[in-house]
């Protein structure tokens, strides 16, 4: 029962967020955030698996439950419902939708109450499928296999290797994955791909449980999407650099920066990386991550707003920055159940076809949210550009939307202060030149209409990765230099 209690709290939190405005971010991030908020003891991975499925089917389940009249039969005590509708929803999900088709709890009154309504619930499920013209409700929601990464990307962490020599770790990986493939699309369970773009990065099959391997437990191997490794690789700090990670948690990019910087300066140094994280709970995750990676003494964590704490007078020695601010997360796997939720509600209770005006409302809400995010992203990058000795800034998002990517770049290039400070987009040969997918030329052409060469140059200075199609999450990165 403890699991269902915890799951109910998380689902109630998600519902509250949904009532405030249309949900953003992935279900995974929402579950992790609520687990921290309520200090839950249930396994977050188990909670996510159940809640992600429940949220996908929620509009249909609510219709089934309402028409079965189960809500009308909830017993009361002192005028209040004895059972939470949210908890009943979770139980009905497990009874009707889960693979086992059973409620995972002992013989408790709430379970007996739901089982008493099993016949009517199943009857309404059949009627709904007939109404919607499907054999199974899974035909109406995004299948799980369409919303997971095609490759599990890992990188060797030299900070946990003797003298930063990664050869022993590579030998261990060869033992676990003896079959080396030439391209990530050829990956099968038990095989490994050596990435051609980022050093010490490898691709394995998602079903290969790398988390159970001793290398992972020792911090010698870190799970990190290949595209997420772009910023530190592009920044490529050396022994004379001092770096800020402006939006650091959970810490993968921070520890990757350290993997570039620490070997060149040695371990007996004062902090050369300043990591900023606004949320105290996330800063704890960041601290844990950098300690596991073996660079806790090398990084100074600052808890608070980067644009307020990172005053130029205090950080005059900073030469490089990675800025990966909050974004729509549209390139991240696990979003589909969130983004389709409002349309699914219409399908369950009205017609299969969603009215055009409803889709337009959804689109308008998305655009408004993107505009707000882009404004925030612009301000964070511009603040980074104000640091007096900064020579290189990598701006990145896990978004596929131009509003958060090329258009933020354009707004920065047009800003008078940015122009005075001398910032420009670094050329293609400094930004992983062999990566094939670059920025969208047409976005720059809308502003710099009379200069085709400039538009091409700016677009080629940007990197894009599409979700799944490029082997991982959707991503954008650009480097500014002066």
Residue pairs with C-beta under 8 A, 6 or more apart in sequence:
1 105
1 106
1 108
2 41
2 42
3 42
3 46
3 47
3 104
3 105
4 87
4 90
4 91
4 105
5 87
6 38
6 40
6 41
6 42
6 47
7 42
7 47
7 50
7 51
7 54
7 90
8 84
8 86
8 87
8 90
9 34
9 38
9 40
10 30
10 31
10 34
10 35
10 38
10 40
10 47
10 51
11 51
11 54
11 55
11 86
11 89
11 90
12 86
13 30
13 33
13 34
13 37
13 38
14 23
14 27
14 30
14 34
14 51
14 55
15 86
17 23
17 30
18 341
21 365
21 369
22 342
22 362
22 365
22 366
22 369
23 30
23 338
23 339
23 341
24 328
24 329
24 338
24 369
25 329
25 335
25 338
26 329
26 332
26 333
26 334
26 335
26 338
27 48
27 51
27 52
27 55
27 334
27 335
27 337
27 338
28 48
28 52
28 334
29 329
30 338
31 44
31 47
31 48
31 51
31 52
32 44
32 48
34 40
35 42
35 44
35 47
36 281
37 281
40 47
50 90
50 93
50 94
50 98
52 334
52 337
53 93
53 97
53 98
53 144
54 61
54 89
54 90
54 93
54 97
55 337
55 338
55 341
56 141
56 142
56 337
56 340
56 344
57 93
57 97
57 137
57 141
58 89
58 341
58 344
59 341
59 344
59 345
59 347
59 348
59 349
60 128
60 137
60 140
60 344
60 347
60 348
61 89
61 92
61 93
61 96
61 97
62 89
62 348
63 124
63 128
63 348
63 349
64 92
64 96
64 121
64 124
64 125
64 128
65 71
65 88
65 89
65 92
65 121
65 124
67 124
67 127
68 117
68 120
68 121
68 123
68 124
69 120
70 88
70 92
70 114
70 117
70 120
70 121
71 85
73 113
73 117
74 81
74 82
74 83
74 85
74 88
74 113
75 81
75 82
75 83
75 113
76 82
83 110
83 113
87 110
88 110
88 114
91 103
91 105
91 110
91 111
91 114
92 114
92 121
94 100
94 101
94 102
94 103
94 104
95 101
95 102
95 103
95 114
95 115
95 118
95 121
96 121
96 122
96 125
97 137
103 111
103 114
103 115
105 111
114 121
125 137
128 137
128 348
129 135
129 136
129 137
132 140
132 347
132 352
133 352
134 140
140 344
140 347
141 337
141 340
141 344
142 336
142 337
142 340
146 336
147 333
147 334
147 335
147 336
147 337
148 206
148 333
148 334
149 206
149 225
149 333
149 468
149 472
149 473
150 184
150 187
150 206
150 468
150 471
150 472
151 184
151 187
151 193
151 203
151 204
151 205
151 206
151 226
151 471
151 472
152 203
152 204
152 205
152 206
152 208
152 210
152 223
153 195
153 201
153 202
153 203
153 223
153 224
153 225
153 226
153 229
153 471
153 472
154 201
154 202
154 203
154 204
154 210
154 221
154 222
154 223
154 224
155 198
155 200
155 201
155 202
155 221
155 222
155 224
155 229
155 256
155 259
156 166
156 169
156 170
156 173
156 200
156 202
156 220
156 221
157 219
157 220
157 221
157 222
157 255
157 259
157 293
157 294
158 164
158 165
158 166
158 200
158 259
158 263
159 219
159 255
159 258
159 259
159 262
159 293
159 294
159 295
160 218
160 219
160 220
160 293
160 294
161 168
161 169
161 220
162 168
164 262
164 263
166 200
169 215
169 220
169 221
172 215
173 192
173 202
173 215
173 221
174 180
174 192
176 213
177 190
177 191
177 192
177 204
177 208
178 190
179 188
179 190
179 191
179 192
180 191
180 192
180 193
180 194
181 187
181 188
181 191
181 192
181 193
182 193
183 193
184 193
184 195
184 203
184 471
185 471
186 193
187 193
187 203
187 204
187 205
188 205
189 205
189 207
189 208
190 205
190 208
191 204
191 205
192 202
192 203
192 204
193 202
193 203
193 204
194 202
195 201
195 202
195 203
195 226
196 434
197 226
197 233
197 432
197 434
197 435
198 226
198 229
198 230
198 233
199 233
200 259
201 224
201 226
201 229
203 226
203 471
204 210
210 216
210 221
210 223
211 223
213 221
215 221
216 222
216 223
219 292
219 293
219 294
222 252
222 255
222 293
224 252
224 256
225 472
225 473
225 475
226 465
226 471
226 472
227 398
227 465
227 470
227 472
227 473
227 474
227 475
227 477
228 252
228 253
228 398
228 473
228 475
229 256
230 394
230 396
230 432
230 463
230 465
230 475
230 477
231 253
231 256
231 322
231 324
231 394
231 396
231 477
232 253
232 256
232 257
232 259
232 260
232 322
232 394
233 256
233 260
233 432
234 394
234 430
234 431
234 432
234 463
234 477
234 479
235 243
235 257
235 260
235 320
235 321
235 322
235 392
235 394
235 479
236 260
237 243
237 257
237 260
237 261
237 319
237 320
238 261
238 264
239 261
239 264
239 265
240 319
241 261
241 272
241 319
241 320
242 272
242 273
242 274
242 317
242 318
242 319
242 320
243 257
243 261
243 272
243 273
243 274
243 318
243 319
243 320
243 321
243 322
244 273
244 274
244 275
244 276
244 306
244 310
244 315
244 318
244 320
244 321
244 322
244 384
244 387
245 253
245 254
245 257
245 273
245 274
245 275
245 276
245 321
245 322
245 324
246 276
246 306
246 310
246 321
246 322
246 323
246 324
246 325
246 380
246 384
247 276
247 277
247 278
247 306
247 323
247 324
247 325
247 326
247 380
248 254
248 275
248 276
248 277
248 286
248 301
249 277
249 279
249 282
249 283
249 285
249 286
250 282
250 285
250 286
250 289
251 275
251 285
251 286
251 289
251 290
251 293
252 289
253 322
253 324
254 273
254 275
254 286
254 289
254 290
254 299
255 289
255 290
255 293
255 295
257 273
257 322
258 273
258 290
258 293
258 295
258 298
258 299
259 293
259 295
261 272
261 273
262 269
262 272
262 295
262 298
265 272
267 297
267 298
269 298
271 297
271 298
271 299
271 300
272 298
273 295
273 298
273 299
273 300
274 299
274 300
274 302
274 310
274 315
274 318
275 286
275 290
275 299
275 300
275 301
275 302
276 301
276 302
276 304
276 305
276 306
276 309
276 310
277 283
277 286
277 301
277 302
277 303
278 303
278 304
278 305
278 306
280 303
283 301
283 303
286 301
287 296
287 301
290 296
290 298
290 299
290 301
302 309
302 310
306 380
306 383
306 384
307 379
307 380
307 383
310 383
310 384
310 387
312 386
312 387
312 388
315 387
316 387
316 388
316 389
317 389
318 387
318 389
318 390
319 389
319 390
319 391
319 392
320 390
320 391
320 392
320 393
320 394
321 384
321 387
321 390
321 392
321 393
321 394
322 393
322 394
322 396
323 380
323 381
323 384
323 393
323 394
323 395
323 396
324 395
324 396
324 397
324 398
325 376
325 377
325 380
325 381
325 397
326 373
326 376
326 377
327 373
327 377
327 397
327 398
327 399
327 404
328 366
328 369
328 370
328 373
328 399
328 401
328 404
329 335
329 398
329 399
330 398
330 399
330 400
330 401
330 474
331 397
331 398
331 399
331 400
331 465
331 466
331 467
331 473
331 474
331 475
331 476
332 398
332 467
332 473
332 474
333 467
333 473
342 358
342 362
343 354
343 358
343 359
343 362
346 354
346 355
346 358
347 354
367 403
370 401
370 403
370 404
371 403
373 403
373 404
374 403
374 404
374 407
374 408
374 411
377 395
377 397
377 404
377 408
378 408
378 411
378 412
381 393
381 395
381 408
381 412
381 480
382 412
382 415
382 417
382 418
384 390
384 393
385 393
385 412
385 417
385 418
385 421
385 423
385 480
386 417
386 421
390 482
391 481
391 482
392 426
392 479
392 480
392 481
393 423
393 479
393 480
393 481
394 477
394 478
394 479
394 480
395 408
395 409
395 477
395 478
395 479
395 480
396 475
396 476
396 477
396 478
397 404
397 405
397 475
397 476
398 473
398 474
398 475
398 476
399 405
399 474
399 476
400 464
400 466
400 467
400 474
400 476
402 440
402 443
404 476
405 439
405 440
405 462
405 464
405 476
405 478
406 439
406 440
406 443
406 444
406 459
406 462
407 443
409 425
409 439
409 458
409 462
409 478
410 443
410 444
410 447
412 418
412 423
412 480
413 419
413 423
413 424
413 425
413 458
414 447
421 482
422 482
423 480
423 481
423 482
424 480
424 481
424 482
425 457
425 458
425 461
425 462
425 478
425 479
425 480
425 481
426 461
426 478
426 479
426 480
426 481
427 457
427 460
427 461
428 438
428 457
428 460
428 461
430 479
430 481
431 461
431 462
431 463
431 477
431 478
431 479
432 463
435 463
437 463
437 464
437 465
437 466
437 470
438 459
438 460
438 461
438 462
438 463
438 464
439 458
439 459
439 460
439 461
439 462
439 463
439 464
439 476
439 478
440 459
440 464
441 455
441 456
441 459
443 459
444 454
444 455
444 458
444 459
445 452
445 455
448 454
448 455
448 458
461 478
461 479
462 476
462 477
462 478
463 475
463 476
463 477
463 478
464 474
464 475
464 476
465 471
465 472
465 473
465 474
465 475
465 476
466 474
467 473
467 474
